[in-house]
Amino acid sequence: MNIFALEVWDDEASKCTFYTVRWQDAEENETDKFFDKYYAMPEFKQVTQELLSLTS
């Protein structure tokens, strides 16, 4: 059975809270895995930084 937890990913903004999913026994949540994967690809590094800047 697939079991996951919903958790807060970023709640620093005054008007918005971002949530993510973490699968049971996973060390990293799905949002962090996404950003780690695409930030490491040179062709996506710039747009990944832009997405991350939206959470600040």
PDBQT receptor file of N, H, CA, C and O in Angstrom, charges set to zero:
ATOM      1  N   MET A   1       0.835  -1.168   0.000  1.00  0.00    +0.000 N 
ATOM      2  CA  MET A   1       0.000   0.000   0.000  1.00  0.00    +0.000 C 
ATOM      3  C   MET A   1       0.889   1.243   0.000  1.00  0.00    +0.000 C 
ATOM      4  O   MET A   1       1.894   1.294   0.709  1.00  0.00    +0.000 OA
ATOM      5  N   ASN A   2       0.517   2.236  -0.792  1.00  0.00    +0.000 N 
ATOM      6  H   ASN A   2      -0.299   2.194  -1.368  1.00  0.00    +0.000 HD
ATOM      7  CA  ASN A   2       1.235   3.505  -0.824  1.00  0.00    +0.000 C 
ATOM      8  C   ASN A   2       0.683   4.426   0.251  1.00  0.00    +0.000 C 
ATOM      9  O   ASN A   2      -0.508   4.736   0.266  1.00  0.00    +0.000 OA
ATOM     10  N   ILE A   3       1.557   4.858   1.146  1.00  0.00    +0.000 N 
ATOM     11  H   ILE A   3       2.524   4.605   1.133  1.00  0.00    +0.000 HD
ATOM     12  CA  ILE A   3       1.147   5.754   2.224  1.00  0.00    +0.000 C 
ATOM     13  C   ILE A   3       2.004   7.004   2.143  1.00  0.00    +0.000 C 
ATOM     14  O   ILE A   3       3.223   6.934   1.987  1.00  0.00    +0.000 OA
ATOM     15  N   PHE A   4       1.341   8.154   2.252  1.00  0.00    +0.000 N 
ATOM     16  H   PHE A   4       0.351   8.210   2.379  1.00  0.00    +0.000 HD
ATOM     17  CA  PHE A   4       2.068   9.407   2.198  1.00  0.00    +0.000 C 
ATOM     18  C   PHE A   4       1.498  10.380   3.227  1.00  0.00    +0.000 C 
ATOM     19  O   PHE A   4       0.402  10.186   3.755  1.00  0.00    +0.000 OA
ATOM     20  N   ALA A   5       2.267  11.423   3.495  1.00  0.00    +0.000 N 
ATOM     21  H   ALA A   5       3.156  11.580   3.066  1.00  0.00    +0.000 HD
ATOM     22  CA  ALA A   5       1.832  12.481   4.401  1.00  0.00    +0.000 C 
ATOM     23  C   ALA A   5       1.867  13.804   3.657  1.00  0.00    +0.000 C 
ATOM     24  O   ALA A   5       2.755  14.048   2.840  1.00  0.00    +0.000 OA
ATOM     25  N   LEU A   6       0.908  14.639   3.944  1.00  0.00    +0.000 N 
ATOM     26  H   LEU A   6       0.188  14.441   4.608  1.00  0.00    +0.000 HD
ATOM     27  CA  LEU A   6       0.889  15.997   3.433  1.00  0.00    +0.000 C 
ATOM     28  C   LEU A   6       1.595  16.859   4.465  1.00  0.00    +0.000 C 
ATOM     29  O   LEU A   6       1.276  16.792   5.652  1.00  0.00    +0.000 OA
ATOM     30  N   GLU A   7       2.553  17.669   4.023  1.00  0.00    +0.000 N 
ATOM     31  H   GLU A   7       2.812  17.723   3.059  1.00  0.00    +0.000 HD
ATOM     32  CA  GLU A   7       3.290  18.501   4.976  1.00  0.00    +0.000 C 
ATOM     33  C   GLU A   7       3.523  19.886   4.391  1.00  0.00    +0.000 C 
ATOM     34  O   GLU A   7       3.485  20.074   3.175  1.00  0.00    +0.000 OA
ATOM     35  N   VAL A   8       3.763  20.842   5.260  1.00  0.00    +0.000 N 
ATOM     36  H   VAL A   8       3.794  20.689   6.248  1.00  0.00    +0.000 HD
ATOM     37  CA  VAL A   8       4.059  22.204   4.836  1.00  0.00    +0.000 C 
ATOM     38  C   VAL A   8       5.441  22.217   4.201  1.00  0.00    +0.000 C 
ATOM     39  O   VAL A   8       6.405  21.711   4.774  1.00  0.00    +0.000 OA
ATOM     40  N   TRP A   9       5.525  22.805   3.007  1.00  0.00    +0.000 N 
ATOM     41  H   TRP A   9       4.741  23.217   2.542  1.00  0.00    +0.000 HD
ATOM     42  CA  TRP A   9       6.811  22.931   2.332  1.00  0.00    +0.000 C 
ATOM     43  C   TRP A   9       7.391  24.325   2.566  1.00  0.00    +0.000 C 
ATOM     44  O   TRP A   9       8.593  24.470   2.790  1.00  0.00    +0.000 OA
ATOM     45  N   ASP A  10       6.540  25.346   2.515  1.00  0.00    +0.000 N 
ATOM     46  H   ASP A  10       5.564  25.228   2.333  1.00  0.00    +0.000 HD
ATOM     47  CA  ASP A  10       6.990  26.721   2.731  1.00  0.00    +0.000 C 
ATOM     48  C   ASP A  10       5.823  27.535   3.260  1.00  0.00    +0.000 C 
ATOM     49  O   ASP A  10       4.769  27.611   2.629  1.00  0.00    +0.000 OA
ATOM     50  N   ASP A  11       6.019  28.139   4.418  1.00  0.00    +0.000 N 
ATOM     51  H   ASP A  11       6.875  28.077   4.931  1.00  0.00    +0.000 HD
ATOM     52  CA  ASP A  11       4.971  29.004   4.967  1.00  0.00    +0.000 C 
ATOM     53  C   ASP A  11       5.522  30.371   5.357  1.00  0.00    +0.000 C 
ATOM     54  O   ASP A  11       5.014  31.019   6.272  1.00  0.00    +0.000 OA
ATOM     55  N   GLU A  12       6.555  30.796   4.662  1.00  0.00    +0.000 N 
ATOM     56  H   GLU A  12       6.969  30.270   3.919  1.00  0.00    +0.000 HD
ATOM     57  CA  GLU A  12       7.194  32.076   4.949  1.00  0.00    +0.000 C 
ATOM     58  C   GLU A  12       6.417  33.255   4.370  1.00  0.00    +0.000 C 
ATOM     59  O   GLU A  12       6.538  34.370   4.878  1.00  0.00    +0.000 OA
ATOM     60  N   ALA A  13       5.630  33.041   3.332  1.00  0.00    +0.000 N 
ATOM     61  H   ALA A  13       5.531  32.136   2.919  1.00  0.00    +0.000 HD
ATOM     62  CA  ALA A  13       4.873  34.125   2.716  1.00  0.00    +0.000 C 
ATOM     63  C   ALA A  13       3.692  34.507   3.589  1.00  0.00    +0.000 C 
ATOM     64  O   ALA A  13       3.152  33.679   4.322  1.00  0.00    +0.000 OA
ATOM     65  N   SER A  14       3.301  35.753   3.504  1.00  0.00    +0.000 N 
ATOM     66  H   SER A  14       3.739  36.426   2.908  1.00  0.00    +0.000 HD
ATOM     67  CA  SER A  14       2.217  36.230   4.365  1.00  0.00    +0.000 C 
ATOM     68  C   SER A  14       0.835  35.797   3.886  1.00  0.00    +0.000 C 
ATOM     69  O   SER A  14      -0.104  35.757   4.681  1.00  0.00    +0.000 OA
ATOM     70  N   LYS A  15       0.691  35.472   2.603  1.00  0.00    +0.000 N 
ATOM     71  H   LYS A  15       1.454  35.505   1.957  1.00  0.00    +0.000 HD
ATOM     72  CA  LYS A  15      -0.632  35.174   2.068  1.00  0.00    +0.000 C 
ATOM     73  C   LYS A  15      -0.795  33.759   1.530  1.00  0.00    +0.000 C 
ATOM     74  O   LYS A  15      -1.871  33.397   1.055  1.00  0.00    +0.000 OA
ATOM     75  N   CYS A  16       0.250  32.966   1.598  1.00  0.00    +0.000 N 
ATOM     76  H   CYS A  16       1.125  33.259   1.984  1.00  0.00    +0.000 HD
ATOM     77  CA  CYS A  16       0.176  31.651   0.968  1.00  0.00    +0.000 C 
ATOM     78  C   CYS A  16       1.049  30.640   1.704  1.00  0.00    +0.000 C 
ATOM     79  O   CYS A  16       2.137  30.965   2.179  1.00  0.00    +0.000 OA
ATOM     80  N   THR A  17       0.559  29.432   1.787  1.00  0.00    +0.000 N 
ATOM     81  H   THR A  17      -0.325  29.168   1.401  1.00  0.00    +0.000 HD
ATOM     82  CA  THR A  17       1.337  28.321   2.329  1.00  0.00    +0.000 C 
ATOM     83  C   THR A  17       1.419  27.249   1.252  1.00  0.00    +0.000 C 
ATOM     84  O   THR A  17       0.406  26.875   0.661  1.00  0.00    +0.000 OA
ATOM     85  N   PHE A  18       2.624  26.759   0.998  1.00  0.00    +0.000 N 
ATOM     86  H   PHE A  18       3.447  27.063   1.478  1.00  0.00    +0.000 HD
ATOM     87  CA  PHE A  18       2.833  25.703   0.016  1.00  0.00    +0.000 C 
ATOM     88  C   PHE A  18       2.940  24.370   0.746  1.00  0.00    +0.000 C 
ATOM     89  O   PHE A  18       3.616  24.255   1.768  1.00  0.00    +0.000 OA
ATOM     90  N   TYR A  19       2.260  23.368   0.200  1.00  0.00    +0.000 N 
ATOM     91  H   TYR A  19       1.711  23.461  -0.630  1.00  0.00    +0.000 HD
ATOM     92  CA  TYR A  19       2.277  22.028   0.782  1.00  0.00    +0.000 C 
ATOM     93  C   TYR A  19       2.951  21.064  -0.187  1.00  0.00    +0.000 C 
ATOM     94  O   TYR A  19       3.052  21.332  -1.384  1.00  0.00    +0.000 OA
ATOM     95  N   THR A  20       3.404  19.947   0.347  1.00  0.00    +0.000 N 
ATOM     96  H   THR A  20       3.322  19.729   1.320  1.00  0.00    +0.000 HD
ATOM     97  CA  THR A  20       4.032  18.913  -0.468  1.00  0.00    +0.000 C 
ATOM     98  C   THR A  20       3.647  17.545   0.075  1.00  0.00    +0.000 C 
ATOM     99  O   THR A  20       3.043  17.427   1.140  1.00  0.00    +0.000 OA
ATOM    100  N   VAL A  21       4.006  16.527  -0.671  1.00  0.00    +0.000 N 
ATOM    101  H   VAL A  21       4.498  16.623  -1.537  1.00  0.00    +0.000 HD
ATOM    102  CA  VAL A  21       3.751  15.138  -0.289  1.00  0.00    +0.000 C 
ATOM    103  C   VAL A  21       5.085  14.479   0.039  1.00  0.00    +0.000 C 
ATOM    104  O   VAL A  21       6.084  14.687  -0.650  1.00  0.00    +0.000 OA
ATOM    105  N   ARG A  22       5.084  13.687   1.093  1.00  0.00    +0.000 N 
ATOM    106  H   ARG A  22       4.273  13.517   1.653  1.00  0.00    +0.000 HD
ATOM    107  CA  ARG A  22       6.246  12.849   1.416  1.00  0.00    +0.000 C 
ATOM    108  C   ARG A  22       5.742  11.417   1.550  1.00  0.00    +0.000 C 
ATOM    109  O   ARG A  22       4.880  11.114   2.375  1.00  0.00    +0.000 OA
ATOM    110  N   TRP A  23       6.303  10.546   0.716  1.00  0.00    +0.000 N 
ATOM    111  H   TRP A  23       7.003  10.792   0.046  1.00  0.00    +0.000 HD
ATOM    112  CA  TRP A  23       5.939   9.135   0.788  1.00  0.00    +0.000 C 
ATOM    113  C   TRP A  23       6.527   8.513   2.054  1.00  0.00    +0.000 C 
ATOM    114  O   TRP A  23       7.594   8.915   2.517  1.00  0.00    +0.000 OA
ATOM    115  N   GLN A  24       5.829   7.546   2.596  1.00  0.00    +0.000 N 
ATOM    116  H   GLN A  24       4.962   7.220   2.219  1.00  0.00    +0.000 HD
ATOM    117  CA  GLN A  24       6.291   6.860   3.789  1.00  0.00    +0.000 C 
ATOM    118  C   GLN A  24       7.699   6.309   3.559  1.00  0.00    +0.000 C 
ATOM    119  O   GLN A  24       7.986   5.722   2.517  1.00  0.00    +0.000 OA
ATOM    120  N   ASP A  25       8.553   6.505   4.531  1.00  0.00    +0.000 N 
ATOM    121  H   ASP A  25       8.319   6.982   5.378  1.00  0.00    +0.000 HD
ATOM    122  CA  ASP A  25       9.948   6.049   4.505  1.00  0.00    +0.000 C 
ATOM    123  C   ASP A  25      10.846   6.823   3.528  1.00  0.00    +0.000 C 
ATOM    124  O   ASP A  25      12.008   6.461   3.347  1.00  0.00    +0.000 OA
ATOM    125  N   ALA A  26      10.322   7.883   2.899  1.00  0.00    +0.000 N 
ATOM    126  H   ALA A  26       9.378   8.178   3.046  1.00  0.00    +0.000 HD
ATOM    127  CA  ALA A  26      11.150   8.699   2.000  1.00  0.00    +0.000 C 
ATOM    128  C   ALA A  26      11.918   9.736   2.821  1.00  0.00    +0.000 C 
ATOM    129  O   ALA A  26      11.383  10.325   3.760  1.00  0.00    +0.000 OA
ATOM    130  N   GLU A  27      13.166   9.944   2.452  1.00  0.00    +0.000 N 
ATOM    131  H   GLU A  27      13.600   9.465   1.689  1.00  0.00    +0.000 HD
ATOM    132  CA  GLU A  27      13.977  10.949   3.141  1.00  0.00    +0.000 C 
ATOM    133  C   GLU A  27      13.655  12.353   2.655  1.00  0.00    +0.000 C 
ATOM    134  O   GLU A  27      13.815  13.320   3.400  1.00  0.00    +0.000 OA
ATOM    135  N   GLU A  28      13.206  12.471   1.422  1.00  0.00    +0.000 N 
ATOM    136  H   GLU A  28      13.076  11.686   0.817  1.00  0.00    +0.000 HD
ATOM    137  CA  GLU A  28      12.985  13.775   0.806  1.00  0.00    +0.000 C 
ATOM    138  C   GLU A  28      11.555  13.866   0.290  1.00  0.00    +0.000 C 
ATOM    139  O   GLU A  28      11.015  12.884  -0.219  1.00  0.00    +0.000 OA
ATOM    140  N   ASN A  29      10.935  15.044   0.418  1.00  0.00    +0.000 N 
ATOM    141  H   ASN A  29      11.374  15.842   0.831  1.00  0.00    +0.000 HD
ATOM    142  CA  ASN A  29       9.573  15.209  -0.088  1.00  0.00    +0.000 C 
ATOM    143  C   ASN A  29       9.593  15.399  -1.608  1.00  0.00    +0.000 C 
ATOM    144  O   ASN A  29      10.648  15.638  -2.196  1.00  0.00    +0.000 OA
ATOM    145  N   GLU A  30       8.437  15.293  -2.224  1.00  0.00    +0.000 N 
ATOM    146  H   GLU A  30       7.581  15.099  -1.745  1.00  0.00    +0.000 HD
ATOM    147  CA  GLU A  30       8.334  15.331  -3.681  1.00  0.00    +0.000 C 
ATOM    148  C   GLU A  30       8.724  16.691  -4.262  1.00  0.00    +0.000 C 
ATOM    149  O   GLU A  30       9.298  16.742  -5.350  1.00  0.00    +0.000 OA
ATOM    150  N   THR A  31       8.437  17.768  -3.585  1.00  0.00    +0.000 N 
ATOM    151  H   THR A  31       7.972  17.727  -2.701  1.00  0.00    +0.000 HD
ATOM    152  CA  THR A  31       8.791  19.092  -4.087  1.00  0.00    +0.000 C 
ATOM    153  C   THR A  31      10.300  19.285  -4.101  1.00  0.00    +0.000 C 
ATOM    154  O   THR A  31      10.852  19.785  -5.081  1.00  0.00    +0.000 OA
ATOM    155  N   ASP A  32      10.968  18.895  -3.031  1.00  0.00    +0.000 N 
ATOM    156  H   ASP A  32      10.520  18.488  -2.235  1.00  0.00    +0.000 HD
ATOM    157  CA  ASP A  32      12.423  19.006  -2.994  1.00  0.00    +0.000 C 
ATOM    158  C   ASP A  32      13.070  18.126  -4.061  1.00  0.00    +0.000 C 
ATOM    159  O   ASP A  32      14.054  18.526  -4.683  1.00  0.00    +0.000 OA
ATOM    160  N   LYS A  33      12.519  16.927  -4.274  1.00  0.00    +0.000 N 
ATOM    161  H   LYS A  33      11.720  16.603  -3.769  1.00  0.00    +0.000 HD
ATOM    162  CA  LYS A  33      13.065  16.049  -5.315  1.00  0.00    +0.000 C 
ATOM    163  C   LYS A  33      12.925  16.701  -6.692  1.00  0.00    +0.000 C 
ATOM    164  O   LYS A  33      13.836  16.630  -7.517  1.00  0.00    +0.000 OA
ATOM    165  N   PHE A  34      11.781  17.334  -6.929  1.00  0.00    +0.000 N 
ATOM    166  H   PHE A  34      11.041  17.392  -6.259  1.00  0.00    +0.000 HD
ATOM    167  CA  PHE A  34      11.551  18.020  -8.197  1.00  0.00    +0.000 C 
ATOM    168  C   PHE A  34      12.588  19.120  -8.419  1.00  0.00    +0.000 C 
ATOM    169  O   PHE A  34      13.214  19.179  -9.477  1.00  0.00    +0.000 OA
ATOM    170  N   PHE A  35      12.769  19.993  -7.420  1.00  0.00    +0.000 N 
ATOM    171  H   PHE A  35      12.260  19.944  -6.560  1.00  0.00    +0.000 HD
ATOM    172  CA  PHE A  35      13.709  21.099  -7.581  1.00  0.00    +0.000 C 
ATOM    173  C   PHE A  35      15.151  20.611  -7.666  1.00  0.00    +0.000 C 
ATOM    174  O   PHE A  35      15.937  21.174  -8.428  1.00  0.00    +0.000 OA
ATOM    175  N   ASP A  36      15.513  19.604  -6.923  1.00  0.00    +0.000 N 
ATOM    176  H   ASP A  36      14.875  19.147  -6.304  1.00  0.00    +0.000 HD
ATOM    177  CA  ASP A  36      16.868  19.047  -7.011  1.00  0.00    +0.000 C 
ATOM    178  C   ASP A  36      17.136  18.489  -8.414  1.00  0.00    +0.000 C 
ATOM    179  O   ASP A  36      18.208  18.698  -8.982  1.00  0.00    +0.000 OA
ATOM    180  N   LYS A  37      16.168  17.792  -8.949  1.00  0.00    +0.000 N 
ATOM    181  H   LYS A  37      15.297  17.622  -8.488  1.00  0.00    +0.000 HD
ATOM    182  CA  LYS A  37      16.331  17.178 -10.266  1.00  0.00    +0.000 C 
ATOM    183  C   LYS A  37      16.519  18.231 -11.354  1.00  0.00    +0.000 C 
ATOM    184  O   LYS A  37      17.464  18.154 -12.139  1.00  0.00    +0.000 OA
ATOM    185  N   TYR A  38      15.621  19.213 -11.401  1.00  0.00    +0.000 N 
ATOM    186  H   TYR A  38      14.854  19.276 -10.763  1.00  0.00    +0.000 HD
ATOM    187  CA  TYR A  38      15.654  20.176 -12.502  1.00  0.00    +0.000 C 
ATOM    188  C   TYR A  38      16.706  21.272 -12.320  1.00  0.00    +0.000 C 
ATOM    189  O   TYR A  38      17.189  21.831 -13.305  1.00  0.00    +0.000 OA
ATOM    190  N   TYR A  39      17.056  21.575 -11.104  1.00  0.00    +0.000 N 
ATOM    191  H   TYR A  39      16.663  21.121 -10.304  1.00  0.00    +0.000 HD
ATOM    192  CA  TYR A  39      18.125  22.549 -10.877  1.00  0.00    +0.000 C 
ATOM    193  C   TYR A  39      19.470  22.001 -11.361  1.00  0.00    +0.000 C 
ATOM    194  O   TYR A  39      20.341  22.765 -11.777  1.00  0.00    +0.000 OA
ATOM    195  N   ALA A  40      19.633  20.694 -11.307  1.00  0.00    +0.000 N 
ATOM    196  H   ALA A  40      18.925  20.073 -10.970  1.00  0.00    +0.000 HD
ATOM    197  CA  ALA A  40      20.886  20.061 -11.734  1.00  0.00    +0.000 C 
ATOM    198  C   ALA A  40      21.031  19.999 -13.256  1.00  0.00    +0.000 C 
ATOM    199  O   ALA A  40      22.123  19.726 -13.755  1.00  0.00    +0.000 OA
ATOM    200  N   MET A  41      19.958  20.244 -13.994  1.00  0.00    +0.000 N 
ATOM    201  H   MET A  41      19.072  20.465 -13.588  1.00  0.00    +0.000 HD
ATOM    202  CA  MET A  41      20.001  20.215 -15.461  1.00  0.00    +0.000 C 
ATOM    203  C   MET A  41      20.264  21.628 -15.968  1.00  0.00    +0.000 C 
ATOM    204  O   MET A  41      19.455  22.527 -15.736  1.00  0.00    +0.000 OA
ATOM    205  N   PRO A  42      21.373  21.834 -16.651  1.00  0.00    +0.000 N 
ATOM    206  CA  PRO A  42      21.720  23.197 -17.095  1.00  0.00    +0.000 C 
ATOM    207  C   PRO A  42      20.610  23.903 -17.879  1.00  0.00    +0.000 C 
ATOM    208  O   PRO A  42      20.427  25.111 -17.734  1.00  0.00    +0.000 OA
ATOM    209  N   GLU A  43      19.883  23.173 -18.694  1.00  0.00    +0.000 N 
ATOM    210  H   GLU A  43      20.032  22.191 -18.812  1.00  0.00    +0.000 HD
ATOM    211  CA  GLU A  43      18.840  23.805 -19.507  1.00  0.00    +0.000 C 
ATOM    212  C   GLU A  43      17.625  24.252 -18.683  1.00  0.00    +0.000 C 
ATOM    213  O   GLU A  43      16.808  25.037 -19.164  1.00  0.00    +0.000 OA
ATOM    214  N   PHE A  44      17.502  23.756 -17.446  1.00  0.00    +0.000 N 
ATOM    215  H   PHE A  44      18.166  23.117 -17.055  1.00  0.00    +0.000 HD
ATOM    216  CA  PHE A  44      16.376  24.128 -16.589  1.00  0.00    +0.000 C 
ATOM    217  C   PHE A  44      16.783  24.927 -15.356  1.00  0.00    +0.000 C 
ATOM    218  O   PHE A  44      15.928  25.318 -14.562  1.00  0.00    +0.000 OA
ATOM    219  N   LYS A  45      18.052  25.166 -15.192  1.00  0.00    +0.000 N 
ATOM    220  H   LYS A  45      18.747  24.848 -15.837  1.00  0.00    +0.000 HD
ATOM    221  CA  LYS A  45      18.527  25.841 -13.984  1.00  0.00    +0.000 C 
ATOM    222  C   LYS A  45      17.883  27.218 -13.811  1.00  0.00    +0.000 C 
ATOM    223  O   LYS A  45      17.416  27.545 -12.720  1.00  0.00    +0.000 OA
ATOM    224  N   GLN A  46      17.851  28.021 -14.861  1.00  0.00    +0.000 N 
ATOM    225  H   GLN A  46      18.229  27.756 -15.748  1.00  0.00    +0.000 HD
ATOM    226  CA  GLN A  46      17.293  29.374 -14.792  1.00  0.00    +0.000 C 
ATOM    227  C   GLN A  46      15.811  29.352 -14.410  1.00  0.00    +0.000 C 
ATOM    228  O   GLN A  46      15.396  30.085 -13.513  1.00  0.00    +0.000 OA
ATOM    229  N   VAL A  47      15.018  28.529 -15.074  1.00  0.00    +0.000 N 
ATOM    230  H   VAL A  47      15.356  27.933 -15.804  1.00  0.00    +0.000 HD
ATOM    231  CA  VAL A  47      13.582  28.506 -14.776  1.00  0.00    +0.000 C 
ATOM    232  C   VAL A  47      13.304  27.911 -13.399  1.00  0.00    +0.000 C 
ATOM    233  O   VAL A  47      12.331  28.283 -12.743  1.00  0.00    +0.000 OA
ATOM    234  N   THR A  48      14.156  26.990 -12.965  1.00  0.00    +0.000 N 
ATOM    235  H   THR A  48      14.946  26.688 -13.498  1.00  0.00    +0.000 HD
ATOM    236  CA  THR A  48      14.011  26.442 -11.615  1.00  0.00    +0.000 C 
ATOM    237  C   THR A  48      14.255  27.532 -10.585  1.00  0.00    +0.000 C 
ATOM    238  O   THR A  48      13.532  27.618  -9.591  1.00  0.00    +0.000 OA
ATOM    239  N   GLN A  49      15.257  28.359 -10.808  1.00  0.00    +0.000 N 
ATOM    240  H   GLN A  49      15.844  28.289 -11.615  1.00  0.00    +0.000 HD
ATOM    241  CA  GLN A  49      15.518  29.482  -9.902  1.00  0.00    +0.000 C 
ATOM    242  C   GLN A  49      14.346  30.447  -9.884  1.00  0.00    +0.000 C 
ATOM    243  O   GLN A  49      13.992  30.976  -8.831  1.00  0.00    +0.000 OA
ATOM    244  N   GLU A  50      13.743  30.680 -11.040  1.00  0.00    +0.000 N 
ATOM    245  H   GLU A  50      14.030  30.250 -11.896  1.00  0.00    +0.000 HD
ATOM    246  CA  GLU A  50      12.592  31.566 -11.117  1.00  0.00    +0.000 C 
ATOM    247  C   GLU A  50      11.408  31.011 -10.326  1.00  0.00    +0.000 C 
ATOM    248  O   GLU A  50      10.734  31.751  -9.610  1.00  0.00    +0.000 OA
ATOM    249  N   LEU A  51      11.162  29.724 -10.455  1.00  0.00    +0.000 N 
ATOM    250  H   LEU A  51      11.709  29.123 -11.037  1.00  0.00    +0.000 HD
ATOM    251  CA  LEU A  51      10.085  29.103  -9.667  1.00  0.00    +0.000 C 
ATOM    252  C   LEU A  51      10.334  29.221  -8.175  1.00  0.00    +0.000 C 
ATOM    253  O   LEU A  51       9.430  29.549  -7.406  1.00  0.00    +0.000 OA
ATOM    254  N   LEU A  52      11.559  28.951  -7.777  1.00  0.00    +0.000 N 
ATOM    255  H   LEU A  52      12.292  28.684  -8.402  1.00  0.00    +0.000 HD
ATOM    256  CA  LEU A  52      11.903  29.039  -6.358  1.00  0.00    +0.000 C 
ATOM    257  C   LEU A  52      11.758  30.465  -5.840  1.00  0.00    +0.000 C 
ATOM    258  O   LEU A  52      11.393  30.666  -4.682  1.00  0.00    +0.000 OA
ATOM    259  N   SER A  53      12.037  31.445  -6.672  1.00  0.00    +0.000 N 
ATOM    260  H   SER A  53      12.334  31.281  -7.612  1.00  0.00    +0.000 HD
ATOM    261  CA  SER A  53      11.921  32.834  -6.232  1.00  0.00    +0.000 C 
ATOM    262  C   SER A  53      10.476  33.223  -5.964  1.00  0.00    +0.000 C 
ATOM    263  O   SER A  53      10.224  34.171  -5.221  1.00  0.00    +0.000 OA
ATOM    264  N   LEU A  54       9.532  32.518  -6.548  1.00  0.00    +0.000 N 
ATOM    265  H   LEU A  54       9.737  31.748  -7.152  1.00  0.00    +0.000 HD
ATOM    266  CA  LEU A  54       8.103  32.805  -6.316  1.00  0.00    +0.000 C 
ATOM    267  C   LEU A  54       7.679  32.417  -4.901  1.00  0.00    +0.000 C 
ATOM    268  O   LEU A  54       6.660  32.904  -4.411  1.00  0.00    +0.000 OA
ATOM    269  N   THR A  55       8.436  31.559  -4.245  1.00  0.00    +0.000 N 
ATOM    270  H   THR A  55       9.263  31.164  -4.643  1.00  0.00    +0.000 HD
ATOM    271  CA  THR A  55       8.068  31.134  -2.899  1.00  0.00    +0.000 C 
ATOM    272  C   THR A  55       8.640  32.064  -1.838  1.00  0.00    +0.000 C 
ATOM    273  O   THR A  55       8.355  31.898  -0.652  1.00  0.00    +0.000 OA
ATOM    274  N   SER A  56       9.431  33.023  -2.244  1.00  0.00    +0.000 N 
ATOM    275  H   SER A  56       9.663  33.157  -3.207  1.00  0.00    +0.000 HD
ATOM    276  CA  SER A  56      10.055  33.935  -1.272  1.00  0.00    +0.000 C 
ATOM    277  C   SER A  56       9.181  35.146  -1.017  1.00  0.00    +0.000 C 
ATOM    278  O   SER A  56       9.547  36.017  -0.228  1.00  0.00    +0.000 OA
TER     279      SER A  56
